[in-house]
Amino acid sequence: MSTVVDKSQAGLTARQYHIGIAPGEVSSVALLPGDPFRVPFVAEFLTDVKEVAHNREHRTMTGWYKGRHITATSTGMGCPSTAIAVEELARVGVTSFIRVGSSAGLQPGIAPGDLLVSEGSFRNDGTTDAYVPKGFPALPDAELTLALTRHSTRLATEAGTRALAGISVSDDAFYAETPEWIDHLQRMGLLNVEMEASALFVVARLRGLRAGMVCACSSNLVDGASLYDEANTALKDGWMRSIEAALETAVELEL
């Protein structure tokens, strides 16, 4: 008998190794910020909040929003930890995922705090290459994405900012993004760059799950801003609007 471990079958009904969650402890929909310290931002919208687990970069809280049971789990930075979070959350009962986080604009005029909804991700990462060949697209759920766009547009308009939808790119190496690479992405018409969506979309698609992403613009890489400042009021307000758009989508679609 082979003793080689089949990771697709190992620990399916147990408390998950990385996220520290067991079946029955979370809801069917999860909002996914990258930073564990942003999970409480989601909790600010919820009632009956519980902290379920905090292991490594994965912090999880649950609560209720307009009658829907909501989970928030941080993915950490990058596609490897995002793929792990999605795989393990799916094992404990999550069927829909909405990434809420920060992303840098790649087109002129995108301002900090603007909301950016992904209609697909250019896979410039290594993790998804382990799942699928290069030609496989990283696409979010269409109905979920349309709902995110509607709610993002309404909330942004009410706040006097903007919501934009387009194709994003998921890069692996934050400090390897040269001016030449950023210019190349801009000339391809890509809307924004972040580090997690391609893994979220690919894993969700392969596992028969629903996924989408709405991020707040943290900076604009073609208008001269290179790093964001977490004290920036516009960015914090954008995060909160992205979370509200995701929550309203979960309610509308009964995720």
Backbone as a ProteinNet text record, in pm:
[ID]
protein_1_A
[PRIMARY]
MSTVVDKSQAGLTARQYHIGIAPGEVSSVALLPGDPFRVPFVAEFLTDVKEVAHNREHRTMTGWYKGRHITATSTGMGCPSTAIAVEELARVGVTSFIRVGSSAGLQPGIAPGDLLVSEGSFRNDGTTDAYVPKGFPALPDAELTLALTRHSTRLATEAGTRALAGISVSDDAFYAETPEWIDHLQRMGLLNVEMEASALFVVARLRGLRAGMVCACSSNLVDGASLYDEANTALKDGWMRSIEAALETAVELEL
[TERTIARY]
84.2	0	87.6	51.1	128.6	113.1	225.4	221.3	231	223.3	229.6	100.5	114.1	-2.9	-77.7	-209.1	-296.5	-355.7	-299.8	-344.4	-487.8	-539.8	-678.6	-776	-728.7	-815.6	-779	-661	-613.9	-687.2	-740	-797.6	-926.7	-1004	-1124.1	-1226.9	-1242.3	-1346.4	-1288.8	-1163.8	-1096.3	-1082.1	-1033.8	-995.6	-879.7	-891.6	-794.2	-661.5	-553.5	-420.4	-375.6	-399.9	-347.4	-442.8	-571.3	-665.9	-721.8	-708.1	-749.9	-900.1	-975.3	-1121.4	-1171.6	-1277.8	-1341.3	-1475.3	-1526.4	-1658.3	-1764.3	-1854.4	-1960.3	-1930	-1808.2	-1769.4	-1781.2	-1807.9	-1815.6	-1939.6	-1963.2	-2080.8	-2049.3	-2145.2	-2125.5	-2058	-2044.1	-1978.6	-1867.4	-1755.2	-1641.4	-1588.5	-1568.3	-1495	-1348.3	-1261.1	-1119.5	-1031.3	-1005.4	-898.7	-763.8	-658.5	-526.3	-471.1	-482.3	-422	-510.6	-456.8	-539.5	-591.9	-524	-570	-682.7	-719.2	-835.7	-961.4	-947.1	-1065.8	-1161.2	-1111.3	-1203.4	-1277.1	-1222.8	-1297.2	-1428.1	-1421.4	-1543.2	-1637.3	-1579.8	-1660.3	-1736.6	-1686.6	-1756.1	-1896.1	-1919.2	-2050.3	-2142.3	-2088.4	-2160.8	-2213.4	-2311.7	-2359.8	-2324.9	-2328.8	-2297.7	-2163.6	-2064.1	-1932.6	-1858.8	-1796.6	-1712.8	-1579.1	-1471	-1342.1	-1327.3	-1318.7	-1317.9	-1177.5	-1080.9	-943.8	-849.5	-723.7	-616.8	-489.3	-455.5	-337.6	-254.8	-126	-39.4	-102.3	-110.7	-167.7	-319.4	-379.2	-521.5	-602.1	-670.2	-756.9	-901.6	-987.7	-1127.2	-1223.1	-1319.7	-1431.1	-1560.9	-1668.2	-1800	-1898.5	-2010.2	-2116.2	-2232.3	-2323.8	-2445.9	-2462.2	-2509.4	-2535.4	-2667.6	-2766.4	-2897.6	-2951.9	-2937	-2992.1	-2904.1	-2786.6	-2695.4	-2580.2	-2544.9	-2428.9	-2304.1	-2209.5	-2092.6	-1964.8	-1868.3	-1734.7	-1633.9	-1533.7	-1421	-1292.9	-1211.8	-1084.8	-974.8	-865.3	-752.1	-672	-625.1	-550	-399.5	-350.9	-209.2	-177.9	-49	-7.4	30.5	-22.9	20.7	-67	-43.3	-124.3	-106.4	14.8	26.3	-63.6	-61.2	-143.5	-291.2	-321.6	-460.9	-518.5	-443.3	-490.1	-516.3	-428.5	-447.7	-575.2	-596	-715.5	-842.2	-846.2	-966	-989.4	-885.2	-898.8	-953.6	-897.3	-937.5	-1073.3	-1105.4	-1238.7	-1345.3	-1315.5	-1410.2	-1434.3	-1332.7	-1346.3	-1436.4	-1447.4	-1529.6	-1664.5	-1699.1	-1834.8	-1854.2	-1747.3	-1762.5	-1778	-1876	-1899.7	-1885.6	-1880.6	-1864.8	-1759	-1676.4	-1564.2	-1561.7	-1540.1	-1523	-1397.8	-1297.3	-1176.5	-1203.2	-1166.3	-1173.6	-1035.3	-972.5	-836.4	-787.5	-657.1	-591.9	-537.7	-532.1	-479.5	-429.8	-325.2	-268.2	-325.1	-362.1	-413.9	-305.6	-344.1	-250.2	-288.7	-399.2	-443	-449.1	-418.6	-420.3	-555.8	-551.9	-673.7	-737.7	-697.7	-751.5	-694.9	-783.3	-741.9	-753.1	-670.3	-683.7	-826.6	-877.4	-1014.2	-1114.2	-1080.9	-1169.4	-1185	-1300.9	-1324.8	-1295.4	-1228.3	-1182.7	-1236.2	-1326.6	-1387.7	-1318.9	-1275.9	-1204	-1300.4	-1282.9	-1357.7	-1274.8	-1155.2	-1065.2	-924.8	-838	-701.7	-599.7	-503.8	-386.5	-297.1	-272.6	-202.9	-51.2	3.5	148.8	199.3	159.6	197.7	242.8	302.6	347.8	250.5	168	78.9	-21.1	-85.9	-187.9	-127.8	2.1	67.4	73.1	68.7	68	-69.9	-172.2	-308.8	-351.1	-317.7	-369.4	-261.9	-274.5	-178.2	-196.9	-96.9	-94.1	-216.5	-273.2	-386	-517.1	-521.1	-644.7	-674	-794.3	-823.8	-858.2	-826.2	-863.2	-981.4	-1101.2	-1222.6	-1307	-1365.1	-1456.8	-1594.8	-1681.4	-1819.6	-1888.6	-1958.6	-2014.7	-2125.9	-2221.5	-2333	-2283.5	-2190.4	-2133.9	-2061.2	-1987	-1911.3	-2003	-2111.7	-2207	-2271.1	-2303	-2360.6	-2259.3	-2134	-2030	-2015.8	-2024.3	-2011.7	-2127.5	-2249.1	-2365.7	-2353	-2322.3	-2315.5	-2195.3	-2084.4	-1966.8	-1994.3	-2061.7	-2093.3	-2185.4	-2286.7	-2379.1	-2306.8	-2226.1	-2158	-2053.8	-1983	-1882.6	-1948.3	-2057.2	-2127.4	-2176.9	-2232.6	-2280	-2166.3	-2044.3	-1928.9	-1853.2	-1893.1	-1824	-1694.6	-1680.3	-1563.3	-1609.5	-1524.6	-1559.9	-1544.7	-1617.8	-1598.4	-1570.9	-1469.6	-1432.5	-1421.3	-1451.4	-1439.8	-1349.9	-1267.6	-1178.2	-1093.5	-997.2	-908.4	-792.6	-768.5	-658.2	-541.6	-432.4	-318	-273.8	-240.6	-186.7	-37.8	43.9	188.8	235	346.4	404.6	505	581.4	698.5	678.8	638.6	605.5	719.9	840.8	954	1024.2	973.8	1027.7	948.8	848.1	768.3	845.7	918.1	1000.4	913.9	966.4	891.2	855.3	944.2	916.6	798.4	793.7	683.7	552	553.9	433	382.3	474.2	435.2	373.9	429.9	376.8	233.7	209.4	75.2	-22.9	21.8	-64.8	-101.8	-3.7	-28.8	-120.1	-126	-219.4	-361.5	-379.5	-511.8	-558.4	-466.2	-505.3	-540.3	-640.7	-694.5	-610.5	-567.7	-501.1	-418.9	-327.4	-240.1	-251.5	-260.1	-260.6	-191.9	-211.7	-129.1	-206.1	-340	-414.2	-524.7	-579.5	-702.9	-689.4	-577.6	-566.7	-580.1	-519.5	-533.3	-676.4	-736.9	-876.2	-965.8	-953.4	-1041.8	-1018.9	-893.4	-864.1	-906.8	-870.3	-907.8	-1060.2	-1126.5	-1272.4	-1334.2	-1284.8	-1339.5	-1319.6	-1202.4	-1174.7	-1257	-1291.4	-1363.9	-1514.7	-1562.2	-1704.4	-1759.7	-1679.1	-1715.7	-1735.4	-1790.4	-1810.1	-1709.5	-1655.8	-1555.4	-1564	-1527.8	-1520.3	-1423.8	-1397.7	-1305.5	-1344.5	-1346.1	-1354.5	-1249.4	-1162	-1053.1	-1063.4	-1002.7	-986.7	-850.7	-847.2	-719.9	-633.1	-511.7	-417.4	-321.6	-289.5	-196.3	-212.9	-148	-153.2	-10.6	25.2	163.7	203	106.5	142.2	126.9	69.9	59.6	162.7	259	371.2	369.1	262.9	258.9	303.8	395.8	452.6	411	382.9	343.3	227.5	140.6	29.3	60.7	-12.6	0.9	-127.3	-116.7	-237.4	-308.9	-244.2	-310.3	-392.5	-384.2	-455.3	-605.9	-676.6	-820.1	-896.3	-857.2	-926.2	-917.1	-800.5	-783.9	-868.7	-864.9	-946.4	-1094.3	-1139.8	-1279.3	-1310.1	-1214.8	-1232.7	-1244	-1159.9	-1171	-1310.8	-1362.4	-1493	-1602.8	-1592.5	-1691.3	-1681.1	-1559.2	-1544.2	-1608.7	-1592	-1652.8	-1804.8	-1858.3	-2003.2	-2058.2	-1987.9	-2031.3	-2033.5	-1931.8	-1927.7	-2041.5	-2068.7	-2176.2	-2311.6	-2333.7	-2460.4	-2477.3	-2367.8	-2372.8	-2409.8	-2352.2	-2385.3	-2532.5	-2588.2	-2731.3	-2816.5	-2785.2	-2864.3	-2868.6	-2752.7	-2743.8	-2767.5	-2792.7	-2816	-2702.6	-2580.7	-2463.2	-2446.7
-120.5	0	125.4	223.2	346.7	426.9	487.1	573.3	720.9	751.1	889.3	961	1078.2	1153.2	1214.4	1197.7	1263.2	1385.7	1503.6	1623.9	1662	1615	1645.9	1574.9	1471.9	1394.6	1408.7	1457	1462.7	1570.8	1536.1	1632.3	1696.9	1631	1693.4	1728	1644.6	1667.4	1715.2	1754.1	1792.4	1943.3	1989.4	2129	2155.4	2260.6	2283.5	2334.2	2282.5	2300.7	2446.4	2519.1	2656	2761.1	2749.3	2852.2	2823.2	2701.9	2668.5	2661.5	2629.8	2627.4	2486.4	2446.7	2317.2	2335.7	2231.8	2240.9	2284.8	2373.1	2420.8	2549.8	2599.2	2719.5	2847.9	2836.1	2954.8	2947.4	3055.8	3066.2	3016.4	3036.5	2993.6	3100.3	3223.9	3331.2	3390.4	3419	3476.5	3597.8	3706.8	3822.3	3801	3833.5	3801.1	3926.2	3995.9	4096.7	4025.4	4094.6	4033.8	4040.9	4157.6	4186.7	4136.9	4056.6	4012.6	4126.5	4239.7	4352.4	4430.3	4389.6	4449.2	4365.2	4244.5	4163.3	4237.5	4304.9	4382.6	4494.3	4543.4	4642.2	4581.3	4454.6	4386.1	4371	4335.5	4311.5	4436.8	4555.3	4678.4	4685.6	4614.9	4614.2	4505	4415.5	4294.7	4302.7	4219.7	4200.2	4058.7	4037	3905.2	3852.4	3937.8	3904.6	3805.3	3706.8	3609.9	3597.5	3591.8	3556.9	3406	3343.7	3197.9	3142	3205.7	3154.5	3263.7	3252.1	3338.1	3255.7	3202.1	3117.8	3166.8	3193.8	3250.3	3379.7	3393.7	3515.6	3509.4	3397.9	3375.7	3401.7	3515.8	3552.9	3547.5	3487.5	3468.9	3519.3	3600.1	3643.5	3615.5	3593.2	3576.7	3671.1	3694.5	3778.1	3781.5	3874.5	3881.4	4019.6	4021.7	4146.8	4132.8	4209.4	4209	4067.5	3987.3	3852.6	3747.3	3786	3687.9	3661.9	3533.8	3495.7	3520.3	3595.5	3641.4	3595.2	3553.1	3518.9	3615.5	3653.6	3731.7	3659.4	3626.8	3557.3	3627.4	3659.2	3720.8	3614.3	3651.6	3556.6	3568.1	3681	3709.4	3765.5	3789.1	3849.2	3743.6	3756.9	3674.3	3553.8	3493.7	3381.5	3252.1	3217.1	3090.7	3083.2	3185	3180.2	3199.2	3271.7	3286.6	3153.8	3079.5	2948.9	2855.6	2858.7	2775.6	2815.5	2946	2992.9	2949.9	2963.9	2928	2777.8	2699.6	2553.7	2509.3	2563.6	2518.5	2573.5	2696.5	2749	2669.1	2628.6	2546	2413.2	2359.2	2232.2	2244	2363.9	2379.7	2444.7	2460.1	2499.6	2629.4	2705	2829.9	2799	2861.3	2838.8	2965.4	3081.9	3208.2	3293.6	3358.9	3436.9	3573.8	3678	3812.7	3873.8	3896.9	3963.1	4112	4166.6	4311	4353.3	4443.8	4478.4	4604.7	4613.6	4728.7	4688.7	4784.6	4758.9	4889.8	4883.2	5003.6	5024.6	5148.9	5182	5180.6	5141	5135	5227.9	5301.1	5394	5534.4	5637.3	5774.4	5811.8	5888.5	5942.1	5860.1	5734	5653.3	5708	5738.2	5807.7	5717.5	5743.5	5668.1	5672.3	5555.8	5545.5	5505.9	5519.1	5469.2	5317.8	5266.8	5122.8	5058.4	4944	4874.5	4731.5	4700.8	4568	4490	4368.9	4287.8	4206.3	4217.5	4135.9	4017	4002.9	3894.9	3934.5	3836.3	3864.5	3806.6	3890.3	3845.9	3769.8	3643	3553.4	3569.7	3666.8	3682	3629.6	3508.5	3445.6	3302.5	3241.6	3103.8	3001.8	3040.9	2945.6	2885.8	2969.5	2914.7	2825.8	2843.6	2755.1	2611.1	2593.7	2459.4	2393.8	2475.2	2424.1	2401	2497	2495.3	2544.1	2512	2562.9	2712.9	2774.6	2919.5	2974.7	2898.8	2950.5	2955	2898.5	2893.4	3031.2	3087.3	3222.5	3224.4	3333.4	3355.5	3450.7	3394	3474.1	3463.2	3575.3	3571.6	3523.9	3500.5	3466.8	3588.9	3569.6	3682	3752.9	3678.3	3740.4	3814.3	3753.6	3816.8	3946.4	3943.5	4060.9	4174.8	4143	4246.2	4310.8	4228.8	4283.7	4370.3	4327.1	4407.7	4542.3	4541.5	4665.7	4760.1	4707	4791	4855.8	4776	4829.4	4922.3	4888.8	4975.4	5110.3	5109.8	5233.8	5321.1	5260.7	5337.4	5399	5318.9	5368.6	5473.9	5453.8	5552.2	5683.1	5674.6	5795.2	5873.3	5803.5	5869.9	5939.3	5883.5	5939.7	6042.3	6063.1	6158.1	6103.8	5971.2	5909.2	5826.1	5735.1	5657.3	5508.6	5429.4	5285.2	5249.3	5166.7	5125.8	4974.1	4917.2	4772.8	4746.1	4643.7	4607.9	4487.8	4458.9	4345	4388.1	4310	4336.3	4242	4260.2	4169.9	4130.7	4003.1	3954.2	3926.7	4008.5	3991.1	3917	3847.2	3777.1	3862.5	3944.3	4008.9	4159.6	4210	4351.3	4443.2	4413.2	4502.4	4473.3	4375.5	4349.4	4420.4	4498.6	4572.6	4697.9	4684.6	4793.4	4896	5017	5113.8	5058.6	4977.6	4919.6	4823.5	4742.9	4647.2	4721.2	4823.1	4900.8	4967.7	5021.5	5083.4	4980.2	4858.4	4750.7	4715.8	4704.4	4673.8	4785	4909.6	5023.2	5022.9	4994.6	4996.2	4881.6	4773.4	4664	4698.5	4811.8	4853.1	4791.8	4732.4	4672.9	4782.1	4754.3	4855.4	4873	4762.5	4769.1	4643.9	4654.2	4542.2	4512	4381.9	4335.3	4198.7	4118.6	3998.9	3870.2	3874.1	3756.6	3706.3	3790.7	3756.2	3635.4	3621.1	3509.9	3375.1	3360.4	3234.9	3215.7	3322.2	3314.3	3267.9	3330.4	3298.6	3157.2	3117.3	2985.5	2874.2	2884.6	2779.6	2770.9	2885.7	2884.3	2817.1	2849.1	2790.7	2639.1	2593.7	2450.3	2373.9	2438.9	2371	2394.2	2460.3	2483.6	2586.4	2686.3	2790.8	2923.6	3022.7	3155.7	3251.9	3342.3	3436.6	3568.2	3675.4	3807.4	3893.5	4013.6	4103.2	4248.2	4323.6	4469.4	4524	4608.4	4665.6	4817.3	4876.2	5021.4	5055.7	5160.5	5205.2	5263.1	5212	5259.2	5363.6	5353.4	5444.7	5430.7	5517.3	5509.3	5502.1	5389.1	5364.6	5436.8	5490.3	5565.1	5715.4	5755.3	5897.8	5940.2	5851.2	5891.2	5846.1	5781.9	5733	5587.8	5554.6	5420.8	5334.7	5394.5	5319.6	5390.1	5313.7	5377.6	5400.5	5494.6	5530.4	5488.2	5396.2	5344.9	5452.6	5564.8	5675.2	5759.5	5727.8	5802.9	5783.7	5891	5882.3	5829.8	5872.1	5828	5677.3	5620.5	5476.1	5402.3	5445.5	5379.7	5387.1	5502	5514.9	5420.4	5406.7	5315.1	5170.7	5132	4996.8	4971.8	5068.4	5049.3	5040.9	5120.1	5111.1	4977.7	4926.9	4796.9	4686.2	4693.9	4594.9	4602.9	4725.6	4741.5	4690.8	4717.5	4666.7	4514.5	4452.7	4306.1	4250.9	4316.3	4270.7	4285.5	4396.5	4416.8	4313.2	4276.6	4172.6	4038.1	4007.2	3881	3874.2	3987.5	3991.2	3975.7	4053.6	4051.1	3911.6	3847	3716.4	3599.1	3630.3	3525.9	3423.8	3473.8	3388	3305.8
0	0	0	-80.9	-87.8	40.5	82.9	201.5	164.5	34.4	-11.1	28.7	88.7	135.7	17.8	17.7	-80.1	-11	-39.1	30.3	-2.5	-113.8	-147.2	-55.1	13.3	101.9	249.6	278.8	417.4	495.9	612.2	704.5	660.8	576.2	521.2	628	727.9	829.3	962.1	963.2	1087.4	1097.7	1213.1	1226.4	1131.1	1051.6	945.5	1000.9	943.6	999	1000.5	892	881.7	936.9	905.9	950	1088.9	1137.3	1273	1293	1188.5	1194.5	1165.9	1236.4	1216.3	1146	1079.8	1017.5	1118.5	1072.8	1158.9	1232.6	1223.5	1297.7	1216.4	1086	1001.2	913.7	838.7	752.8	612.1	521.1	382.3	296.7	348.3	273.6	359.1	296	368.5	294.8	369.2	319.3	351.6	257.3	269.2	259	368.8	366.7	370.4	331.1	340.8	481.7	543.1	672.8	786.5	880	993	1078.1	1077.5	1157.1	1089.2	965.5	901.6	918.9	971.2	999.2	1093.7	1198.2	1283.1	1209.8	1096.4	1018.1	967	923.7	881.9	1001.1	1114.4	1234.8	1278.8	1244.3	1281.2	1220.5	1111	1046.1	1101.7	1182.5	1222.7	1365.1	1394.3	1530.9	1576.4	1708.4	1766.3	1714.4	1722.1	1667.2	1757.3	1693.7	1763.8	1692.1	1767.1	1706.8	1714	1598.1	1589.4	1601.1	1533.8	1533.9	1486.9	1528.2	1476.8	1479.8	1364	1350	1231.8	1258.3	1154.6	1102.1	969.4	911.6	897.8	939.5	917.1	1044.7	1046.9	1158.5	1111.4	1191.5	1150.8	1257.3	1213.4	1297.4	1223.6	1300.1	1240.7	1307.5	1240.6	1294.9	1198.2	1221.6	1140.9	1079.8	952.8	881.8	806.9	847.1	781.8	762.5	866.2	863.5	800.3	749.8	689.1	782.9	798.1	876.8	792.4	845.3	770.4	839.3	759.5	807.9	746.2	822.9	770.7	808.2	709.7	731.4	653.8	718.5	648.9	575.3	457.1	373.5	390.6	448.5	439.7	302.4	278.4	151.8	49.7	-71	-181.5	-208.9	-324.6	-371	-290.1	-242.8	-169.3	-46.8	37.8	158.8	125.8	18	-23.6	-69	-147.4	-192.7	-74.7	24.6	143.3	215.9	234.4	304.6	232.3	100.5	24.8	29.9	11	17.1	152.8	260.8	393.6	433.7	395.9	423.3	349.2	227.6	152.8	224.3	286.9	358	480.2	536.3	656.8	625.7	497	462.9	388.8	359.7	285.4	137	73.4	-69.2	-154.2	-89	-161.9	-93.4	-174.1	-123.5	-190	-109.1	-164.5	-103.4	-186.9	-139	-123.2	-8.7	17.8	67.1	-2.9	37	-29.5	-44.5	-107.1	-243.4	-332.2	-465.2	-523.9	-603.7	-664.6	-804.2	-834.8	-966.1	-1072.2	-1193.1	-1305.1	-1420.7	-1402.9	-1505.8	-1447.6	-1527.8	-1476.8	-1418.3	-1310	-1252.6	-1144.4	-1129.1	-1019.8	-889.9	-795.4	-673.6	-552	-448.7	-324.1	-271.4	-235.7	-187.1	-292.7	-422.6	-527.1	-512.5	-550.8	-543.6	-678.6	-674.9	-794.9	-791.9	-883.2	-891.5	-1002.2	-972.4	-1071.4	-1156.8	-1289.1	-1384.6	-1433.7	-1379.3	-1416.1	-1376.9	-1361.4	-1317.5	-1414.5	-1452	-1526.7	-1429.6	-1457	-1364.9	-1374.9	-1304.9	-1298.2	-1162.7	-1131.7	-1004.9	-1031.8	-932.2	-946.8	-892.5	-795.7	-730.8	-828.3	-909	-997.7	-1106.3	-1136.3	-1232.8	-1181.6	-1049.7	-992.4	-1003.5	-1028	-1040.1	-1184.6	-1273.2	-1409.7	-1506.1	-1636.2	-1734.6	-1757.6	-1819.8	-1837	-1910.2	-2001.7	-2077.8	-2002.1	-1882.2	-1804.7	-1746.6	-1768.9	-1720.2	-1571.6	-1506.8	-1366.5	-1364.8	-1355.5	-1367	-1241.2	-1195.5	-1083.1	-1127.6	-1030.3	-1060	-1121.7	-1232.7	-1307.8	-1230.4	-1175.4	-1103.4	-979.9	-909.7	-790.6	-828.1	-936.9	-981.1	-1023.3	-1091.6	-1130.1	-1007.1	-906.4	-783.4	-710.3	-703.9	-641.4	-712.5	-843.6	-920.5	-890.7	-884.4	-854.4	-716.3	-615	-479.4	-462.7	-527	-519.2	-583.7	-697.4	-767.1	-682.9	-622.6	-538	-419	-348.6	-229.1	-264.2	-373.9	-415.2	-455.8	-528.5	-571	-450.3	-352	-230.7	-156.6	-167.4	-96.6	-179.4	-304.2	-390.4	-448.3	-452.7	-514.2	-633.5	-679.6	-797.9	-771.9	-849.7	-856	-1001.5	-1022.7	-1158	-1161.9	-1277	-1295.8	-1416.1	-1406.9	-1515.9	-1479.8	-1564	-1541.8	-1452.7	-1350	-1257.6	-1289	-1218.1	-1230	-1090.3	-1073.9	-947	-964.2	-899.1	-901.8	-776.7	-788.6	-674.3	-597.3	-670.4	-610.9	-605.4	-489.2	-470.7	-513.3	-469.2	-495.8	-628.4	-703.6	-836.6	-945.1	-906.3	-1003.2	-1046.4	-1156	-1207.1	-1279.8	-1302.6	-1384.4	-1522.3	-1578.6	-1710.1	-1703.4	-1597.3	-1580.7	-1557.3	-1473.2	-1445.4	-1573.5	-1653.7	-1780.7	-1874.3	-1875.3	-1958.8	-1917.7	-1787.6	-1738.7	-1775.7	-1761.6	-1794.1	-1942.2	-2027.2	-2171.2	-2214.2	-2137.6	-2165.8	-2122.5	-2055.3	-2013.4	-1883.3	-1807.4	-1680.3	-1579.6	-1498.8	-1408.6	-1283.6	-1224	-1093.5	-1069.5	-973.3	-939.4	-790.9	-759.5	-620.9	-619.2	-515.9	-502.2	-472.6	-474.2	-428.2	-521.1	-606.4	-677.5	-768.6	-836.8	-932.2	-861.9	-745.9	-671.3	-623.4	-573	-528.7	-642.3	-758.6	-869.8	-922.9	-937.1	-993.3	-898.7	-772	-677.6	-665.7	-657.1	-648	-770.2	-887.5	-1010.1	-1011.8	-972.4	-973.9	-871.4	-761.3	-653.1	-659.6	-764.6	-779.5	-683.2	-649.4	-554	-626.7	-555.6	-612.3	-550.5	-633	-582.5	-657	-586.8	-646.7	-567.9	-617.1	-547.3	-569.2	-459.1	-464.5	-368.8	-421	-341.4	-339	-238.3	-234.2	-292.8	-374.2	-429.6	-318.4	-307.9	-206.6	-262.1	-390.6	-455.4	-606	-679.9	-824.8	-877.7	-936.8	-976.7	-1104.4	-1178.5	-1299.5	-1279.7	-1166.5	-1133.4	-1029.3	-1000.2	-915.9	-772	-725.5	-587.1	-585.5	-492.6	-493.5	-375.8	-262	-143.3	-77.2	-12.2	56.2	202.6	259.4	400.2	470.2	567.7	631.9	712.1	736	804.7	708.3	579.4	477.9	496.8	525.7	552.1	432.1	312.7	191.9	175.2	205.5	192.3	294.5	419.5	523.8	487.3	440.9	400	283.4	191.5	79.9	125.7	221	277	330.4	406.6	468	361.6	255.5	147.9	74.9	57.2	-9.1	73.5	204	292.8	285.9	289.8	283.5	150.8	40.4	-89.9	-91.4	-29.8	-23.6	61.9	173.7	260.7	193.5	125.8	56.5	-55.9	-120.3	-222.3	-161.2	-45.5	22	58.1	100.2	133.4	7.7	-95.4	-218.8	-279.1	-285.6	-352.4	-257.6	-130.2	-29.4	-29.8	-23.9	-30.3	97.7
[MASK]
+++++++++++++++++++++++++++++++++++++++++++++++++++++++++++++++++++++++++++++++++++++++++++++++++++++++++++++++++++++++++++++++++++++++++++++++++++++++++++++++++++++++++++++++++++++++++++++++++++++++++++++++++++++++++++++++++++++++++++++++++++++++++++++++

